[in-house]
Amino acid sequence: MNSLSKHLFTVIISIVTVAGCIYAGNVEMNDDILSGMSFEKYQYIHDRIGDRATSSDVVKEYLRNRRFYDSIAY
C-alpha cells in the first residue's frame, strides 16, 4: 500500500467515524425526548402529522411546537 492509499484510507475511516458519532448522537437525543413523552402526546402528534410519520418526524414536530404540545392536557 503506498502513501496516498494510506492517507485516503485514514480520511475515509475518519469520515465514517464522525458520521457514526453524529448519527448515534441524533438517535440518543430522539430516544431521550421520546422516553419523556407520554404515549398520548406521542399519538396525538403522530396522528396530526400523518400515519406514515416516523419517530424522528414526531420528535422534529414536537421540538418545533414544544410550547403548544406541552400546554395540551392529554
Steps between C-alpha positions, in 0.01 A plus 500: 500500500654830401492827694201644309292189566580514872397866523183437302413204721558713813277778366220257412514331841495843669195611301313177577584532871380861521182415308433210736545723804261760359241233420533343846460840667185570299351161586580549869341847502184365334483213749536741794219720372271207422562332836385816678186529289173337598346253257197725460717798402698285255180365346346848472805639318528189282135523397532873428791461260381182328498122519835462326681715754811352654615548856752754371218692332310506829806632685560772238137612516505496880817712514357750250181547704606397848300768686181405320533126563603550863197722565243242389348265759496147360 
